[in-house]
Amino acid sequence: MDNKIIILRGIILILATIIIAGTIRILNNGQNPLAEIGKTKSTVYI
């Protein structure tokens, strides 16, 4: 039982990260979310 719960949690986490990354890409008009985060960080530091 414990192993199944751990596997399910892992699958849910992976799906959640994929969904979050997908929504970020859609918000950024299909651009790479990591690149956008880097751009925003660099602009903040400047």
PDB file of N, H, CA, C and O in Angstrom:
ATOM      1  N   MET A   1       0.830  -1.211   0.000  1.00  0.00           N
ATOM      2  CA  MET A   1       0.000   0.000   0.000  1.00  0.00           C
ATOM      3  C   MET A   1       0.869   1.267   0.000  1.00  0.00           C
ATOM      4  O   MET A   1       0.612   2.201  -0.760  1.00  0.00           O
ATOM      5  N   ASP A   2       1.889   1.291   0.851  1.00  0.00           N
ATOM      6  H   ASP A   2       2.098   0.532   1.469  1.00  0.00           H
ATOM      7  CA  ASP A   2       2.735   2.479   0.945  1.00  0.00           C
ATOM      8  C   ASP A   2       3.445   2.756  -0.376  1.00  0.00           C
ATOM      9  O   ASP A   2       3.554   3.907  -0.800  1.00  0.00           O
ATOM     10  N   ASN A   3       3.932   1.687  -1.031  1.00  0.00           N
ATOM     11  H   ASN A   3       3.844   0.752  -0.687  1.00  0.00           H
ATOM     12  CA  ASN A   3       4.636   1.868  -2.302  1.00  0.00           C
ATOM     13  C   ASN A   3       3.710   2.455  -3.350  1.00  0.00           C
ATOM     14  O   ASN A   3       4.124   3.326  -4.115  1.00  0.00           O
ATOM     15  N   LYS A   4       2.466   1.999  -3.405  1.00  0.00           N
ATOM     16  H   LYS A   4       2.129   1.292  -2.784  1.00  0.00           H
ATOM     17  CA  LYS A   4       1.507   2.533  -4.388  1.00  0.00           C
ATOM     18  C   LYS A   4       1.263   4.011  -4.145  1.00  0.00           C
ATOM     19  O   LYS A   4       1.183   4.788  -5.096  1.00  0.00           O
ATOM     20  N   ILE A   5       1.144   4.410  -2.884  1.00  0.00           N
ATOM     21  H   ILE A   5       1.209   3.779  -2.111  1.00  0.00           H
ATOM     22  CA  ILE A   5       0.905   5.823  -2.558  1.00  0.00           C
ATOM     23  C   ILE A   5       2.099   6.666  -3.013  1.00  0.00           C
ATOM     24  O   ILE A   5       1.914   7.745  -3.575  1.00  0.00           O
ATOM     25  N   ILE A   6       3.306   6.189  -2.778  1.00  0.00           N
ATOM     26  H   ILE A   6       3.457   5.312  -2.321  1.00  0.00           H
ATOM     27  CA  ILE A   6       4.519   6.926  -3.168  1.00  0.00           C
ATOM     28  C   ILE A   6       4.575   7.070  -4.691  1.00  0.00           C
ATOM     29  O   ILE A   6       4.891   8.143  -5.205  1.00  0.00           O
ATOM     30  N   ILE A   7       4.263   5.975  -5.415  1.00  0.00           N
ATOM     31  H   ILE A   7       4.006   5.103  -4.997  1.00  0.00           H
ATOM     32  CA  ILE A   7       4.280   6.016  -6.888  1.00  0.00           C
ATOM     33  C   ILE A   7       3.224   6.996  -7.380  1.00  0.00           C
ATOM     34  O   ILE A   7       3.494   7.788  -8.283  1.00  0.00           O
ATOM     35  N   LEU A   8       2.029   6.956  -6.804  1.00  0.00           N
ATOM     36  H   LEU A   8       1.810   6.313  -6.070  1.00  0.00           H
ATOM     37  CA  LEU A   8       0.960   7.877  -7.215  1.00  0.00           C
ATOM     38  C   LEU A   8       1.361   9.325  -6.963  1.00  0.00           C
ATOM     39  O   LEU A   8       1.105  10.195  -7.796  1.00  0.00           O
ATOM     40  N   ARG A   9       1.985   9.585  -5.823  1.00  0.00           N
ATOM     41  H   ARG A   9       2.192   8.878  -5.147  1.00  0.00           H
ATOM     42  CA  ARG A   9       2.453  10.951  -5.531  1.00  0.00           C
ATOM     43  C   ARG A   9       3.460  11.415  -6.575  1.00  0.00           C
ATOM     44  O   ARG A   9       3.398  12.554  -7.037  1.00  0.00           O
ATOM     45  N   GLY A  10       4.388  10.537  -6.948  1.00  0.00           N
ATOM     46  H   GLY A  10       4.438   9.611  -6.573  1.00  0.00           H
ATOM     47  CA  GLY A  10       5.382  10.877  -7.965  1.00  0.00           C
ATOM     48  C   GLY A  10       4.734  11.211  -9.293  1.00  0.00           C
ATOM     49  O   GLY A  10       5.103  12.187  -9.945  1.00  0.00           O
ATOM     50  N   ILE A  11       3.752  10.386  -9.698  1.00  0.00           N
ATOM     51  H   ILE A  11       3.452   9.593  -9.169  1.00  0.00           H
ATOM     52  CA  ILE A  11       3.058  10.612 -10.969  1.00  0.00           C
ATOM     53  C   ILE A  11       2.312  11.940 -10.912  1.00  0.00           C
ATOM     54  O   ILE A  11       2.344  12.710 -11.871  1.00  0.00           O
ATOM     55  N   ILE A  12       1.647  12.210  -9.802  1.00  0.00           N
ATOM     56  H   ILE A  12       1.621  11.584  -9.023  1.00  0.00           H
ATOM     57  CA  ILE A  12       0.887  13.462  -9.657  1.00  0.00           C
ATOM     58  C   ILE A  12       1.837  14.654  -9.713  1.00  0.00           C
ATOM     59  O   ILE A  12       1.526  15.658 -10.353  1.00  0.00           O
ATOM     60  N   LEU A  13       2.988  14.558  -9.056  1.00  0.00           N
ATOM     61  H   LEU A  13       3.241  13.742  -8.536  1.00  0.00           H
ATOM     62  CA  LEU A  13       3.963  15.658  -9.077  1.00  0.00           C
ATOM     63  C   LEU A  13       4.467  15.912 -10.496  1.00  0.00           C
ATOM     64  O   LEU A  13       4.574  17.061 -10.926  1.00  0.00           O
ATOM     65  N   ILE A  14       4.777  14.824 -11.226  1.00  0.00           N
ATOM     66  H   ILE A  14       4.689  13.891 -10.876  1.00  0.00           H
ATOM     67  CA  ILE A  14       5.268  14.961 -12.608  1.00  0.00           C
ATOM     68  C   ILE A  14       4.192  15.619 -13.474  1.00  0.00           C
ATOM     69  O   ILE A  14       4.490  16.534 -14.242  1.00  0.00           O
ATOM     70  N   LEU A  15       2.951  15.161 -13.355  1.00  0.00           N
ATOM     71  H   LEU A  15       2.709  14.418 -12.731  1.00  0.00           H
ATOM     72  CA  LEU A  15       1.854  15.735 -14.141  1.00  0.00           C
ATOM     73  C   LEU A  15       1.650  17.203 -13.784  1.00  0.00           C
ATOM     74  O   LEU A  15       1.430  18.035 -14.664  1.00  0.00           O
ATOM     75  N   ALA A  16       1.723  17.517 -12.500  1.00  0.00           N
ATOM     76  H   ALA A  16       1.902  16.841 -11.785  1.00  0.00           H
ATOM     77  CA  ALA A  16       1.537  18.903 -12.059  1.00  0.00           C
ATOM     78  C   ALA A  16       2.616  19.806 -12.650  1.00  0.00           C
ATOM     79  O   ALA A  16       2.321  20.907 -13.114  1.00  0.00           O
ATOM     80  N   THR A  17       3.863  19.343 -12.633  1.00  0.00           N
ATOM     81  H   THR A  17       4.103  18.449 -12.256  1.00  0.00           H
ATOM     82  CA  THR A  17       4.957  20.164 -13.176  1.00  0.00           C
ATOM     83  C   THR A  17       4.778  20.363 -14.680  1.00  0.00           C
ATOM     84  O   THR A  17       5.032  21.450 -15.200  1.00  0.00           O
ATOM     85  N   ILE A  18       4.337  19.303 -15.384  1.00  0.00           N
ATOM     86  H   ILE A  18       4.131  18.420 -14.962  1.00  0.00           H
ATOM     87  CA  ILE A  18       4.118  19.415 -16.835  1.00  0.00           C
ATOM     88  C   ILE A  18       2.998  20.418 -17.108  1.00  0.00           C
ATOM     89  O   ILE A  18       3.110  21.246 -18.012  1.00  0.00           O
ATOM     90  N   ILE A  19       1.922  20.343 -16.327  1.00  0.00           N
ATOM     91  H   ILE A  19       1.831  19.671 -15.593  1.00  0.00           H
ATOM     92  CA  ILE A  19       0.782  21.251 -16.522  1.00  0.00           C
ATOM     93  C   ILE A  19       1.207  22.693 -16.235  1.00  0.00           C
ATOM     94  O   ILE A  19       0.849  23.604 -16.982  1.00  0.00           O
ATOM     95  N   ILE A  20       1.966  22.904 -15.159  1.00  0.00           N
ATOM     96  H   ILE A  20       2.256  22.164 -14.552  1.00  0.00           H
ATOM     97  CA  ILE A  20       2.417  24.257 -14.802  1.00  0.00           C
ATOM     98  C   ILE A  20       3.334  24.807 -15.896  1.00  0.00           C
ATOM     99  O   ILE A  20       3.197  25.959 -16.309  1.00  0.00           O
ATOM    100  N   ALA A  21       4.269  23.974 -16.361  1.00  0.00           N
ATOM    101  H   ALA A  21       4.381  23.039 -16.026  1.00  0.00           H
ATOM    102  CA  ALA A  21       5.176  24.411 -17.433  1.00  0.00           C
ATOM    103  C   ALA A  21       4.384  24.731 -18.699  1.00  0.00           C
ATOM    104  O   ALA A  21       4.686  25.703 -19.391  1.00  0.00           O
ATOM    105  N   GLY A  22       3.377  23.921 -19.002  1.00  0.00           N
ATOM    106  H   GLY A  22       3.132  23.132 -18.439  1.00  0.00           H
ATOM    107  CA  GLY A  22       2.547  24.153 -20.188  1.00  0.00           C
ATOM    108  C   GLY A  22       1.786  25.463 -20.084  1.00  0.00           C
ATOM    109  O   GLY A  22       1.725  26.218 -21.054  1.00  0.00           O
ATOM    110  N   THR A  23       1.204  25.746 -18.919  1.00  0.00           N
ATOM    111  H   THR A  23       1.254  25.132 -18.131  1.00  0.00           H
ATOM    112  CA  THR A  23       0.459  26.992 -18.758  1.00  0.00           C
ATOM    113  C   THR A  23       1.398  28.185 -18.859  1.00  0.00           C
ATOM    114  O   THR A  23       1.026  29.208 -19.434  1.00  0.00           O
ATOM    115  N   ILE A  24       2.611  28.077 -18.313  1.00  0.00           N
ATOM    116  H   ILE A  24       2.913  27.246 -17.846  1.00  0.00           H
ATOM    117  CA  ILE A  24       3.588  29.175 -18.405  1.00  0.00           C
ATOM    118  C   ILE A  24       3.952  29.406 -19.874  1.00  0.00           C
ATOM    119  O   ILE A  24       4.058  30.549 -20.318  1.00  0.00           O
ATOM    120  N   ARG A  25       4.143  28.313 -20.629  1.00  0.00           N
ATOM    121  H   ARG A  25       4.057  27.384 -20.269  1.00  0.00           H
ATOM    122  CA  ARG A  25       4.477  28.454 -22.055  1.00  0.00           C
ATOM    123  C   ARG A  25       3.352  29.136 -22.808  1.00  0.00           C
ATOM    124  O   ARG A  25       3.602  29.990 -23.659  1.00  0.00           O
ATOM    125  N   ILE A  26       2.101  28.763 -22.502  1.00  0.00           N
ATOM    126  H   ILE A  26       1.898  28.070 -21.811  1.00  0.00           H
ATOM    127  CA  ILE A  26       0.952  29.386 -23.180  1.00  0.00           C
ATOM    128  C   ILE A  26       0.897  30.872 -22.838  1.00  0.00           C
ATOM    129  O   ILE A  26       0.638  31.701 -23.710  1.00  0.00           O
ATOM    130  N   LEU A  27       1.138  31.208 -21.583  1.00  0.00           N
ATOM    131  H   LEU A  27       1.348  30.535 -20.874  1.00  0.00           H
ATOM    132  CA  LEU A  27       1.117  32.617 -21.175  1.00  0.00           C
ATOM    133  C   LEU A  27       2.240  33.396 -21.861  1.00  0.00           C
ATOM    134  O   LEU A  27       2.087  34.585 -22.142  1.00  0.00           O
ATOM    135  N   ASN A  28       3.358  32.735 -22.129  1.00  0.00           N
ATOM    136  H   ASN A  28       3.482  31.770 -21.901  1.00  0.00           H
ATOM    137  CA  ASN A  28       4.500  33.386 -22.787  1.00  0.00           C
ATOM    138  C   ASN A  28       4.446  33.230 -24.305  1.00  0.00           C
ATOM    139  O   ASN A  28       5.463  33.390 -24.981  1.00  0.00           O
ATOM    140  N   ASN A  29       3.262  32.917 -24.847  1.00  0.00           N
ATOM    141  H   ASN A  29       2.436  32.786 -24.299  1.00  0.00           H
ATOM    142  CA  ASN A  29       3.076  32.775 -26.294  1.00  0.00           C
ATOM    143  C   ASN A  29       4.003  31.709 -26.876  1.00  0.00           C
ATOM    144  O   ASN A  29       4.616  31.909 -27.925  1.00  0.00           O
ATOM    145  N   GLY A  30       4.100  30.561 -26.174  1.00  0.00           N
ATOM    146  H   GLY A  30       3.602  30.398 -25.322  1.00  0.00           H
ATOM    147  CA  GLY A  30       4.837  29.418 -26.685  1.00  0.00           C
ATOM    148  C   GLY A  30       6.341  29.512 -26.540  1.00  0.00           C
ATOM    149  O   GLY A  30       7.060  28.675 -27.085  1.00  0.00           O
ATOM    150  N   GLN A  31       6.843  30.513 -25.816  1.00  0.00           N
ATOM    151  H   GLN A  31       6.259  31.193 -25.373  1.00  0.00           H
ATOM    152  CA  GLN A  31       8.291  30.620 -25.629  1.00  0.00           C
ATOM    153  C   GLN A  31       8.725  29.764 -24.446  1.00  0.00           C
ATOM    154  O   GLN A  31       7.897  29.309 -23.656  1.00  0.00           O
ATOM    155  N   ASN A  32      10.016  29.553 -24.336  1.00  0.00           N
ATOM    156  H   ASN A  32      10.689  29.923 -24.978  1.00  0.00           H
ATOM    157  CA  ASN A  32      10.554  28.718 -23.255  1.00  0.00           C
ATOM    158  C   ASN A  32      10.382  29.433 -21.915  1.00  0.00           C
ATOM    159  O   ASN A  32      10.876  30.548 -21.752  1.00  0.00           O
ATOM    160  N   PRO A  33       9.684  28.808 -20.940  1.00  0.00           N
ATOM    161  CA  PRO A  33       9.461  29.488 -19.656  1.00  0.00           C
ATOM    162  C   PRO A  33      10.750  29.805 -18.906  1.00  0.00           C
ATOM    163  O   PRO A  33      10.844  30.838 -18.242  1.00  0.00           O
ATOM    164  N   LEU A  34      11.759  28.912 -19.009  1.00  0.00           N
ATOM    165  H   LEU A  34      11.683  28.073 -19.549  1.00  0.00           H
ATOM    166  CA  LEU A  34      13.023  29.160 -18.312  1.00  0.00           C
ATOM    167  C   LEU A  34      13.713  30.388 -18.878  1.00  0.00           C
ATOM    168  O   LEU A  34      14.283  31.181 -18.127  1.00  0.00           O
ATOM    169  N   ALA A  35      13.668  30.557 -20.200  1.00  0.00           N
ATOM    170  H   ALA A  35      13.205  29.913 -20.810  1.00  0.00           H
ATOM    171  CA  ALA A  35      14.283  31.724 -20.822  1.00  0.00           C
ATOM    172  C   ALA A  35      13.572  32.993 -20.367  1.00  0.00           C
ATOM    173  O   ALA A  35      14.209  34.013 -20.103  1.00  0.00           O
ATOM    174  N   GLU A  36      12.253  32.920 -20.280  1.00  0.00           N
ATOM    175  H   GLU A  36      11.736  32.092 -20.494  1.00  0.00           H
ATOM    176  CA  GLU A  36      11.488  34.091 -19.838  1.00  0.00           C
ATOM    177  C   GLU A  36      11.835  34.455 -18.398  1.00  0.00           C
ATOM    178  O   GLU A  36      11.983  35.631 -18.067  1.00  0.00           O
ATOM    179  N   ILE A  37      11.965  33.438 -17.543  1.00  0.00           N
ATOM    180  H   ILE A  37      11.845  32.483 -17.811  1.00  0.00           H
ATOM    181  CA  ILE A  37      12.318  33.700 -16.143  1.00  0.00           C
ATOM    182  C   ILE A  37      13.710  34.345 -16.082  1.00  0.00           C
ATOM    183  O   ILE A  37      13.924  35.277 -15.307  1.00  0.00           O
ATOM    184  N   GLY A  38      14.648  33.858 -16.890  1.00  0.00           N
ATOM    185  H   GLY A  38      14.474  33.101 -17.520  1.00  0.00           H
ATOM    186  CA  GLY A  38      15.988  34.433 -16.935  1.00  0.00           C
ATOM    187  C   GLY A  38      15.957  35.882 -17.391  1.00  0.00           C
ATOM    188  O   GLY A  38      16.675  36.724 -16.851  1.00  0.00           O
ATOM    189  N   LYS A  39      15.113  36.178 -18.397  1.00  0.00           N
ATOM    190  H   LYS A  39      14.529  35.494 -18.835  1.00  0.00           H
ATOM    191  CA  LYS A  39      14.996  37.550 -18.891  1.00  0.00           C
ATOM    192  C   LYS A  39      14.458  38.464 -17.798  1.00  0.00           C
ATOM    193  O   LYS A  39      14.979  39.557 -17.576  1.00  0.00           O
ATOM    194  N   THR A  40      13.413  38.009 -17.120  1.00  0.00           N
ATOM    195  H   THR A  40      12.990  37.121 -17.300  1.00  0.00           H
ATOM    196  CA  THR A  40      12.813  38.860 -16.087  1.00  0.00           C
ATOM    197  C   THR A  40      13.801  39.083 -14.954  1.00  0.00           C
ATOM    198  O   THR A  40      13.886  40.190 -14.422  1.00  0.00           O
ATOM    199  N   LYS A  41      14.556  38.041 -14.571  1.00  0.00           N
ATOM    200  H   LYS A  41      14.487  37.142 -15.002  1.00  0.00           H
ATOM    201  CA  LYS A  41      15.548  38.198 -13.498  1.00  0.00           C
ATOM    202  C   LYS A  41      16.636  39.183 -13.917  1.00  0.00           C
ATOM    203  O   LYS A  41      17.037  40.032 -13.121  1.00  0.00           O
ATOM    204  N   SER A  42      17.119  39.079 -15.158  1.00  0.00           N
ATOM    205  H   SER A  42      16.792  38.389 -15.804  1.00  0.00           H
ATOM    206  CA  SER A  42      18.190  39.966 -15.608  1.00  0.00           C
ATOM    207  C   SER A  42      17.688  41.410 -15.657  1.00  0.00           C
ATOM    208  O   SER A  42      18.421  42.337 -15.311  1.00  0.00           O
ATOM    209  N   THR A  43      16.438  41.598 -16.088  1.00  0.00           N
ATOM    210  H   THR A  43      15.842  40.845 -16.368  1.00  0.00           H
ATOM    211  CA  THR A  43      15.913  42.963 -16.151  1.00  0.00           C
ATOM    212  C   THR A  43      15.750  43.533 -14.745  1.00  0.00           C
ATOM    213  O   THR A  43      15.978  44.722 -14.522  1.00  0.00           O
ATOM    214  N   VAL A  44      15.355  42.681 -13.796  1.00  0.00           N
ATOM    215  H   VAL A  44      15.170  41.715 -13.977  1.00  0.00           H
ATOM    216  CA  VAL A  44      15.199  43.154 -12.413  1.00  0.00           C
ATOM    217  C   VAL A  44      16.548  43.584 -11.853  1.00  0.00           C
ATOM    218  O   VAL A  44      16.642  44.614 -11.185  1.00  0.00           O
ATOM    219  N   TYR A  45      17.606  42.795 -12.120  1.00  0.00           N
ATOM    220  H   TYR A  45      17.531  41.958 -12.662  1.00  0.00           H
ATOM    221  CA  TYR A  45      18.928  43.141 -11.597  1.00  0.00           C
ATOM    222  C   TYR A  45      19.473  44.411 -12.242  1.00  0.00           C
ATOM    223  O   TYR A  45      20.167  45.189 -11.587  1.00  0.00           O
ATOM    224  N   ILE A  46      19.167  44.625 -13.510  1.00  0.00           N
ATOM    225  H   ILE A  46      18.603  43.993 -14.042  1.00  0.00           H
ATOM    226  CA  ILE A  46      19.619  45.847 -14.189  1.00  0.00           C
ATOM    227  C   ILE A  46      18.775  47.015 -13.650  1.00  0.00           C
ATOM    228  O   ILE A  46      18.964  48.157 -14.068  1.00  0.00           O
TER     229      ILE A  46
END
